[in-house]
Amino acid sequence: MWDERYASDVFAYGTEPNDFLMEHASMLSGPVLSLAEGEGRNAVFLASLGLQVLGVDSSTVGLAKAQKLAALKGVSIQTATVDLATYTPPADSFGAVVSISAHLPSQVRKRLHWLVAQSIKPGGVIMLEGYSQAQINRNTGGPKDADMLLAQSDIEQEFPDFEVLLSREVEREVIEGSFHTGLASVVQFIGKRKAK
């Protein structure tokens, strides 16, 4: 499905970074792992700030476009094609992990978040935004499977060893290409890994 969505010359979600990420990017240190990176808009933005970035996604088509976008913007990013259902990021390796619209079945997400938590160095940050369960009846973006939508309380529980810097469910205008456009309900979370 994702290879098909990214096959067009048009960038499905645009080339500009996610607003929430852009607003809070100063909290991030590298290297950064960006989950479900797609066509590269967020990784390229982070690289433009001088951060080392690894963007992972299941779509080779999307990541090829990410590399093209990086070249166009004059920055360098690393990419890797992975299945997030089986991906194991290396422990204590990242200054930050970014998860923007990385919608997965809840059991897959819980497994991944446990591993992601271990992959962040003490003092490092997880920054997440995704569509909330209240988004299910809207046509402004996100999956139509309730199990893949987020609850604020679930996300907080999935990062127990993190100091919560921000955690909220909000409605905001999301303008990101043709698939994420309009008023949306999202969960936003920023946590800092506590020292061991």
C-alpha positions, 0 to 999 in steps of 0.5 A: 500500500505505501509503495503505491501511495508514494509512487507518484512524483507528488509528495503525498504528505508534502515536503514541509515538516510536521508542525508539532515537530518543527515547534519543538525541534530545539529539544532534540539531540542527535543521532535521531531515529525517525519512525515511519519516515515515508518520503523524508520531510521530517528527516530532511528538516532535522538534518537541516538543523545539523542533526544526524538522522536515520529514517526508517520505513517499510516503503523503499519507494518512500525512502528513495524519495526521501533521499531525493528530497535530501539531495534537493535540500542539500542535506544528508540523511540515512535511511533503512527499509524495515518492518516496524513489526519486527524492527529492533533499534539498537539500545542506548543509541539515539539522542532522540526518537521521533514518531510522527503519524506512525500508526500501527496495530496496538500490539505492534506499537506496544512492542516497538515503543518498549524497544524504542524506549531502550534505544534512547540514551538517558536524557534523550527524548521521545517526540510523538504525534499521531491521530487520536481515537476521536479521529475515527469518524473524521475524513481529515487523515489517519487510519480507519481502524480504531486499534491503530489510533492513539489514546493519551493514557496508553502512550504515557504508559508505554514510556514509564521510564520517561519524565513527561515533558508534554502530554495532551490530546488536542484538536488542530489544523493539520495541513500535510499534503493531500492525505492529512488536511483539515481539523484533526484530533491528535495525541502529542507526547514528549518524554525524557528518558530518566537516568539509569 
